[in-house]
Amino acid sequence: MNNKNKLGFWSIVLLAINSIIGSGIFLTPGSVVARAGDKALYVYIIAAIFASILAISFASAAKYVSKSGAAYAYSKAAFGDNVGFYVGVLRYFSASVAWGVMAVAVIKSTISIFGGDPNNFATVTWGFIVLMAIILIINIFGQNAVKYVMNLSTIGKLLALGLVIIAGTVILMKTGQNHFGELSALQKGMPNSQPITTSALVMAVVSAFYAFTGFEAVASGSEDMLEPEKNLPRAIPLAILIIALIYIGVVGIVMVIDPRSLFYTKQVVAVAAAFNNKIIQNLILVGALVSMFGINVASSFHAPRVLEAMAREGQFSNYLTKRTSRDFPVRTFTITLILAILVPMAFQYSTDNLIILSATVRFIGFIVVPWGVIKFYFGKSKQPILKATRNAFTDVVIPVLSILLTLFLLYKYDWVTVFSIQKGTQMVTNWFAVGSLVFGAVFLPAILWIVTKFEQSRAK
């Protein structure tokens, strides 16, 4: 490709911003503030720092491995086929769960706009079926339809986020009232309120971190970028900084004008509840809805292709590489669709817990990829890599820090709460949720590995 057609520094920054800002900022504020109280803004800053450190590790990996597949490709090159296979399956499962999270958000937001109960299981289930049917039709029409929806998504998210900041600022200037100081009292008054512990803050960071995910996919297109080894490690952290400022602006405005809404609203898009004006509220909801629908379509396009890419590498059955006459990967799409529906159902459509599950499953890749970068730096990879300029800071120091931070978050993670459900006045184990995680992390990789090995043995 001619250098003139490659993405320069600022193009990479814009690409990263568009890839990262999705449904997270609309879904996470209520959960983050409920867990962290008046420390919520610090939590978003910590999540941004964590995302930046991980992003640099992924950017460093991209200069050694230019194949598509991101975490899968990097892990495979560093540790060989077996580790690459496992990381690839986890990435696929995470992408499927993320699609399910965003589908739930779209359905619940739509129900809210029309005055229905977004927490009614039957209503959400029927909405789920209708949404997935629409997304199936869009995918059948091909990439041009997907691109059109994505363009609308960009407009929607800019409208929604811009409106929150502008309208909130105007309200603050007119009323001169600052309700930020009410946060601590509100949190103490919540049912089952507990003191803010390290584990609670870690859970808040994981929730906030979900709003920054997407950075790991930006580097996968490094072959189309100008001097990616120089530009990616600078562009992605800058993009995350810009995004962090937007997020802090959105959450900060809501915490100042009406923090109560973040605690008690039943709306999925919690930030919309801070505005009493129905026109503003509905505009934010519609903008968020358009944004999340676009991200849904993008997820439905990319997630099945993770499985397909692994099949093309010979790590899955060749059966999964077959497409329709319209170039639609119907087989991998169908498998992904089933996961995207069943996992949210197992969590009873709880977006808070689904977000944390999606972010948690990614953490395996957040350990393996930085470790792989260190191996690339010292020339210890299992498969051939590209010749690249080595940098001890980005290729060793930052990856080590990434691994340590990830392990700390996992250690302090409140596993019991995430995999529990309220029944009456008691918290009991949600075995459906436990089963979903075990299925995604253990049984799914094992089943796919056995099927693949069986097919390979028959082919010999």
C-alpha positions as CSV (number, residue, x, y, z in Angstrom):
1,M,0.0,0.0,0.0
2,N,1.2,3.5,-0.9
3,N,2.2,5.5,2.2
4,K,-0.2,8.3,1.2
5,N,-3.1,5.8,1.7
6,K,-1.9,4.7,5.1
7,L,-3.3,6.1,8.4
8,G,-1.1,8.8,9.9
9,F,-0.8,9.7,13.6
10,W,-4.0,11.7,13.9
11,S,-6.0,9.3,11.8
12,I,-5.0,6.5,14.3
13,V,-6.1,8.7,17.2
14,L,-9.5,9.2,15.6
15,L,-9.8,5.6,14.7
16,A,-9.0,4.6,18.4
17,I,-11.6,7.1,19.7
18,N,-14.3,5.8,17.4
19,S,-13.4,2.2,18.3
20,I,-13.4,2.7,22.1
21,I,-16.4,5.0,22.6
22,G,-19.4,2.7,22.4
23,S,-21.9,1.5,24.8
24,G,-19.7,1.6,27.9
25,I,-20.1,5.2,28.9
26,F,-23.9,4.8,28.7
27,L,-24.0,1.6,30.7
28,T,-21.3,2.0,33.4
29,P,-21.9,5.3,35.3
30,G,-24.7,4.0,37.6
31,S,-22.7,0.9,38.6
32,V,-19.4,2.8,39.1
33,V,-21.0,5.6,41.2
34,A,-23.0,3.0,43.3
35,R,-19.8,1.2,44.1
36,A,-17.4,4.1,44.5
37,G,-19.6,7.0,45.5
38,D,-17.8,10.4,45.3
39,K,-14.6,8.6,44.3
40,A,-16.2,7.7,40.9
41,L,-14.2,10.3,38.9
42,Y,-11.0,8.9,40.3
43,V,-12.1,5.4,39.3
44,Y,-12.5,6.5,35.7
45,I,-9.0,8.1,35.8
46,I,-7.6,4.8,37.2
47,A,-9.4,2.8,34.5
48,A,-8.0,5.2,31.8
49,I,-4.5,4.7,33.1
50,F,-4.9,1.0,33.2
51,A,-6.3,1.0,29.7
52,S,-3.4,3.2,28.5
53,I,-0.8,0.8,29.9
54,L,-2.5,-2.2,28.3
55,A,-2.9,-0.4,25.1
56,I,0.8,0.3,24.8
57,S,1.5,-3.4,25.3
58,F,-0.9,-4.3,22.5
59,A,0.6,-1.6,20.3
60,S,4.1,-3.0,21.0
61,A,2.8,-6.5,20.0
62,A,1.5,-5.1,16.7
63,K,4.9,-4.1,15.6
64,Y,6.1,-7.7,15.8
65,V,3.0,-9.4,14.4
66,S,1.0,-7.7,11.7
67,K,-1.5,-10.6,11.1
68,S,-5.2,-9.9,11.9
69,G,-6.6,-11.4,15.0
70,A,-5.0,-9.1,17.7
71,A,-4.7,-11.0,21.0
72,Y,-5.1,-14.4,19.2
73,A,-2.4,-13.6,16.6
74,Y,0.0,-12.2,19.2
75,S,-0.5,-15.2,21.6
76,K,-0.1,-17.7,18.8
77,A,3.2,-16.1,17.7
78,A,4.6,-15.9,21.2
79,F,3.5,-19.2,22.7
80,G,2.5,-21.5,19.9
81,D,-0.7,-22.9,18.6
82,N,-2.2,-24.3,21.8
83,V,-2.0,-21.0,23.8
84,G,-3.1,-19.1,20.7
85,F,-6.0,-21.4,20.4
86,Y,-7.1,-20.9,24.0
87,V,-6.7,-17.1,24.0
88,G,-8.5,-17.0,20.6
89,V,-11.5,-18.9,22.0
90,L,-11.6,-16.7,25.1
91,R,-11.5,-13.6,22.9
92,Y,-14.3,-15.0,20.8
93,F,-16.4,-15.8,23.9
94,S,-15.7,-12.3,25.3
95,A,-16.7,-10.7,22.0
96,S,-19.9,-12.8,22.0
97,V,-20.8,-11.7,25.6
98,A,-20.0,-8.1,24.7
99,W,-22.5,-8.3,21.8
100,G,-25.0,-9.7,24.3
101,V,-24.4,-6.9,26.7
102,M,-25.0,-4.3,24.0
103,A,-28.1,-6.1,22.8
104,V,-29.6,-6.1,26.3
105,A,-28.8,-2.3,26.5
106,V,-30.6,-1.6,23.2
107,I,-33.7,-3.6,24.2
108,K,-34.0,-2.1,27.7
109,S,-33.4,1.4,26.4
110,T,-36.1,1.0,23.7
111,I,-38.5,-0.4,26.3
112,S,-37.8,2.6,28.5
113,I,-38.4,5.1,25.7
114,F,-41.8,3.6,25.1
115,G,-42.7,3.6,28.8
116,G,-42.4,-0.1,29.4
117,D,-40.7,-2.0,32.2
118,P,-37.1,-2.7,31.1
119,N,-36.6,-5.2,33.9
120,N,-39.5,-7.5,32.8
121,F,-37.8,-10.8,31.7
122,A,-40.4,-11.8,29.2
123,T,-40.5,-8.4,27.5
124,V,-36.8,-8.2,27.2
125,T,-36.6,-11.8,25.8
126,W,-39.1,-11.0,23.0
127,G,-37.2,-7.8,22.3
128,F,-34.0,-9.8,22.1
129,I,-35.5,-12.1,19.5
130,V,-36.7,-9.2,17.4
131,L,-33.4,-7.3,17.6
132,M,-31.4,-10.4,16.6
133,A,-33.6,-11.0,13.7
134,I,-33.0,-7.4,12.5
135,I,-29.3,-7.7,12.9
136,L,-29.3,-11.0,11.0
137,I,-31.1,-9.3,8.1
138,I,-28.5,-6.4,8.1
139,N,-25.6,-8.9,8.0
140,I,-27.2,-10.8,5.1
141,F,-27.2,-7.6,3.1
142,G,-23.4,-7.3,3.5
143,Q,-20.7,-4.9,4.5
144,N,-22.2,-1.8,3.0
145,A,-25.3,-2.1,5.2
146,V,-23.0,-2.6,8.2
147,K,-20.9,0.5,7.3
148,Y,-24.1,2.6,6.9
149,V,-25.3,1.6,10.4
150,M,-21.8,2.4,11.9
151,N,-21.9,5.9,10.5
152,L,-25.3,6.5,12.1
153,S,-23.8,5.1,15.3
154,T,-21.0,7.7,15.3
155,I,-23.5,10.5,14.9
156,G,-25.7,9.0,17.7
157,K,-22.9,8.8,20.3
158,L,-21.6,12.2,19.6
159,L,-25.1,13.7,19.9
160,A,-25.8,11.9,23.2
161,L,-22.5,12.6,24.9
162,G,-22.3,16.2,23.6
163,L,-25.9,16.9,24.8
164,V,-25.2,15.5,28.3
165,I,-22.2,17.9,28.7
166,I,-23.8,21.0,27.1
167,A,-27.2,20.6,28.7
168,G,-25.7,19.8,32.1
169,T,-23.4,22.8,32.0
170,V,-26.3,25.1,31.1
171,I,-28.4,23.7,34.0
172,L,-25.5,24.1,36.4
173,M,-24.9,27.7,35.3
174,K,-28.6,28.6,35.5
175,T,-29.3,27.0,38.9
176,G,-25.9,27.4,40.5
177,Q,-26.7,24.3,42.6
178,N,-24.0,21.7,43.2
179,H,-25.2,18.4,44.5
180,F,-21.9,16.6,44.5
181,G,-21.7,16.6,48.3
182,E,-24.8,14.5,48.5
183,L,-23.1,11.4,47.1
184,S,-21.7,10.0,50.4
185,A,-25.1,10.4,52.1
186,L,-26.9,8.8,49.2
187,Q,-24.6,5.8,49.1
188,K,-24.9,5.3,52.9
189,G,-28.7,5.3,52.5
190,M,-28.8,2.6,49.9
191,P,-30.1,-0.8,50.8
192,N,-27.3,-3.2,51.9
193,S,-24.9,-0.3,51.9
194,Q,-21.4,-1.2,52.9
195,P,-18.2,0.8,53.4
196,I,-16.1,1.4,50.3
197,T,-13.4,-1.3,50.4
198,T,-10.5,-2.1,48.1
199,S,-12.6,-4.9,46.5
200,A,-15.5,-2.4,46.0
201,L,-13.1,0.0,44.3
202,V,-11.6,-2.8,42.2
203,M,-15.1,-3.8,41.0
204,A,-15.8,-0.1,40.2
205,V,-12.6,0.1,38.2
206,V,-13.5,-3.1,36.3
207,S,-16.9,-1.6,35.5
208,A,-15.4,1.7,34.4
209,F,-12.7,-0.1,32.4
210,Y,-15.4,-1.7,30.2
211,A,-16.0,1.8,28.8
212,F,-12.4,1.9,27.5
213,T,-12.3,-1.6,25.9
214,G,-11.9,-1.6,22.2
215,F,-8.3,-0.4,22.3
216,E,-7.0,-3.9,21.9
217,A,-8.5,-4.2,18.4
218,V,-7.1,-0.9,17.1
219,A,-3.6,-2.3,16.7
220,S,-4.8,-5.3,14.7
221,G,-4.8,-3.1,11.5
222,S,-1.2,-1.9,12.0
223,E,-0.3,-3.0,8.4
224,D,-2.4,-0.1,7.1
225,M,-0.8,2.5,9.3
226,L,2.2,4.7,8.8
227,E,5.1,3.9,11.1
228,P,2.9,1.9,13.5
229,E,5.9,1.1,15.8
230,K,6.2,4.8,16.5
231,N,2.6,6.1,16.1
232,L,0.6,3.4,17.9
233,P,2.3,3.7,21.3
234,R,1.7,7.5,21.2
235,A,-1.7,7.6,19.4
236,I,-3.7,5.1,21.5
237,P,-2.8,6.6,24.9
238,L,-3.6,10.0,23.6
239,A,-7.0,8.8,22.3
240,I,-7.7,7.2,25.7
241,L,-6.8,10.5,27.4
242,I,-9.3,12.4,25.2
243,I,-11.9,9.8,25.9
244,A,-11.2,9.9,29.6
245,L,-11.8,13.7,29.6
246,I,-15.1,13.1,27.8
247,Y,-16.2,10.4,30.2
248,I,-15.2,12.5,33.3
249,G,-17.1,15.4,31.8
250,V,-20.2,13.3,31.3
251,V,-20.2,11.5,34.7
252,G,-19.0,14.7,36.5
253,I,-21.9,16.7,35.2
254,V,-24.4,14.2,36.3
255,M,-22.8,13.8,39.7
256,V,-23.1,17.6,40.2
257,I,-26.6,18.2,38.9
258,D,-28.5,15.1,40.1
259,P,-26.4,12.3,41.7
260,R,-29.6,10.7,43.0
261,S,-30.5,9.6,39.5
262,L,-27.4,7.4,39.2
263,F,-28.5,5.5,42.3
264,Y,-32.2,5.0,41.9
265,T,-33.0,5.2,38.2
266,K,-34.3,2.0,36.4
267,Q,-33.1,3.4,33.0
268,V,-30.3,1.5,31.4
269,V,-28.8,4.8,30.2
270,A,-28.5,6.2,33.7
271,V,-27.1,9.6,32.6
272,A,-30.3,10.5,30.9
273,A,-32.2,10.2,34.1
274,A,-30.4,13.3,35.5
275,F,-32.4,15.6,33.2
276,N,-36.0,16.4,34.1
277,N,-36.7,17.8,30.7
278,K,-38.3,15.0,28.7
279,I,-37.1,16.3,25.4
280,I,-33.5,16.4,26.5
281,Q,-33.9,13.0,28.2
282,N,-35.4,11.4,25.1
283,L,-32.8,12.9,22.8
284,I,-30.0,11.4,25.0
285,L,-31.8,8.1,25.1
286,V,-32.3,8.0,21.3
287,G,-28.7,9.1,20.7
288,A,-27.4,6.4,23.0
289,L,-29.8,3.9,21.4
290,V,-28.5,4.7,17.9
291,S,-25.0,4.4,19.2
292,M,-25.5,1.1,20.9
293,F,-27.5,-0.3,18.0
294,G,-24.5,0.5,15.7
295,I,-22.1,-1.1,18.1
296,N,-24.4,-4.1,18.1
297,V,-24.2,-4.4,14.4
298,A,-20.4,-4.0,14.4
299,S,-20.1,-6.7,17.1
300,S,-22.3,-9.0,15.1
301,F,-20.0,-8.4,12.1
302,H,-16.6,-8.8,14.0
303,A,-17.3,-11.5,16.6
304,P,-18.2,-14.4,14.2
305,R,-15.1,-13.5,12.1
306,V,-12.9,-14.2,15.1
307,L,-14.0,-17.8,15.0
308,E,-13.8,-17.9,11.3
309,A,-10.2,-16.4,11.3
310,M,-9.1,-19.2,13.6
311,A,-10.7,-21.8,11.3
312,R,-8.8,-20.4,8.4
313,E,-5.6,-20.8,10.4
314,G,-6.5,-24.5,10.7
315,Q,-7.3,-24.3,14.4
316,F,-11.0,-25.0,14.0
317,S,-13.0,-27.2,11.6
318,N,-12.9,-26.1,8.0
319,Y,-16.7,-26.3,8.2
320,L,-16.7,-22.9,10.0
321,T,-15.0,-21.2,7.0
322,K,-18.0,-21.8,4.7
323,R,-20.0,-18.7,3.5
324,T,-23.2,-18.1,1.6
325,S,-23.3,-16.8,-2.0
326,R,-23.6,-13.3,-0.5
327,D,-20.3,-13.8,1.4
328,F,-22.1,-14.1,4.8
329,P,-20.4,-16.4,7.4
330,V,-23.8,-17.9,8.4
331,R,-22.3,-20.8,10.4
332,T,-20.0,-18.8,12.7
333,F,-22.8,-16.2,13.0
334,T,-25.3,-18.7,14.2
335,I,-22.9,-20.1,16.9
336,T,-22.1,-16.5,18.0
337,L,-25.8,-15.6,18.0
338,I,-26.6,-18.5,20.3
339,L,-23.9,-17.4,22.8
340,A,-25.0,-13.8,22.6
341,I,-28.5,-14.8,23.6
342,L,-27.9,-17.5,26.2
343,V,-25.3,-15.8,28.3
344,P,-27.4,-12.7,29.0
345,M,-30.3,-14.9,29.8
346,A,-28.2,-16.8,32.3
347,F,-27.5,-13.5,34.0
348,Q,-31.2,-12.5,33.8
349,Y,-30.3,-9.6,31.6
350,S,-28.3,-7.8,34.4
351,T,-26.1,-5.4,32.4
352,D,-23.9,-4.6,35.4
353,N,-22.9,-8.3,35.9
354,L,-22.6,-8.9,32.1
355,I,-20.3,-5.9,31.8
356,I,-18.0,-7.3,34.5
357,L,-18.1,-10.8,33.0
358,S,-17.1,-9.4,29.6
359,A,-14.3,-7.4,31.0
360,T,-13.1,-10.2,33.2
361,V,-12.8,-12.8,30.4
362,R,-10.6,-10.4,28.5
363,F,-8.1,-10.4,31.4
364,I,-6.5,-13.6,30.3
365,G,-5.5,-11.8,27.1
366,F,-4.3,-8.9,29.2
367,I,-1.8,-11.2,30.9
368,V,-0.8,-13.3,27.9
369,V,-0.2,-10.5,25.3
370,P,2.1,-8.4,27.5
371,W,4.0,-11.5,28.4
372,G,4.3,-12.3,24.7
373,V,5.7,-8.8,24.0
374,I,8.5,-9.5,26.5
375,K,9.2,-12.7,24.7
376,F,9.3,-10.9,21.4
377,Y,11.8,-8.3,22.8
378,F,14.2,-11.1,23.9
379,G,13.7,-13.1,20.7
380,K,12.0,-16.1,22.4
381,S,8.9,-16.3,20.2
382,K,7.6,-19.7,19.1
383,Q,6.8,-18.5,15.6
384,P,8.5,-16.1,13.2
385,I,7.9,-12.4,13.9
386,L,8.7,-9.2,12.1
387,K,11.9,-7.3,12.5
388,A,11.1,-4.3,14.7
389,T,12.8,-1.6,16.6
390,R,13.1,-2.9,20.2
391,N,12.3,-0.5,23.1
392,A,13.0,-1.7,26.6
393,F,10.4,0.7,28.1
394,T,7.4,-0.2,25.8
395,D,8.4,-3.8,25.3
396,V,9.4,-4.8,28.9
397,V,8.6,-2.2,31.6
398,I,5.1,-1.5,30.4
399,P,4.2,-5.1,29.8
400,V,5.5,-6.1,33.3
401,L,3.3,-3.3,34.8
402,S,0.3,-4.5,32.7
403,I,0.7,-8.1,34.1
404,L,1.1,-6.9,37.7
405,L,-2.0,-4.6,37.5
406,T,-4.1,-7.3,35.9
407,L,-3.2,-9.8,38.6
408,F,-3.9,-7.3,41.3
409,L,-7.4,-6.6,39.9
410,L,-8.1,-10.3,39.6
411,Y,-6.9,-10.9,43.2
412,K,-9.1,-8.2,44.6
413,Y,-12.0,-9.0,42.4
414,D,-15.3,-9.7,44.3
415,W,-16.1,-13.0,42.7
416,V,-18.9,-13.9,45.2
417,T,-21.0,-10.8,44.5
418,V,-20.8,-11.0,40.8
419,F,-21.9,-14.6,40.7
420,S,-24.7,-14.2,43.2
421,I,-28.3,-13.2,42.8
422,Q,-30.8,-11.6,45.2
423,K,-33.6,-13.9,46.3
424,G,-35.9,-12.2,48.8
425,T,-33.6,-10.9,51.5
426,Q,-30.7,-13.3,50.8
427,M,-27.9,-13.5,48.3
428,V,-27.6,-16.9,46.7
429,T,-25.2,-18.4,44.1
430,N,-26.3,-17.8,40.5
431,W,-25.4,-21.2,39.1
432,F,-26.5,-20.1,35.6
433,A,-23.9,-17.3,35.7
434,V,-21.2,-19.7,37.1
435,G,-22.1,-22.1,34.4
436,S,-21.7,-19.4,31.7
437,L,-18.2,-18.6,32.8
438,V,-17.1,-22.2,33.2
439,F,-18.6,-22.9,29.8
440,G,-16.8,-20.0,28.1
441,A,-13.5,-20.5,29.9
442,V,-13.3,-24.4,30.0
443,F,-15.9,-26.4,28.1
444,L,-16.1,-24.2,24.9
445,P,-12.4,-24.4,24.3
446,A,-12.3,-28.1,25.2
447,I,-15.2,-29.0,22.9
448,L,-13.8,-27.0,20.0
449,W,-10.3,-28.4,20.5
450,I,-11.7,-32.0,20.5
451,V,-13.8,-31.5,17.4
452,T,-10.8,-29.9,15.6
453,K,-8.4,-32.7,16.6
454,F,-11.0,-35.3,15.5
455,E,-11.4,-33.7,12.1
456,Q,-7.6,-33.4,11.6
457,S,-7.1,-37.0,12.5
458,R,-9.7,-38.1,10.0
459,A,-8.1,-35.9,7.3
460,K,-4.7,-37.7,7.7
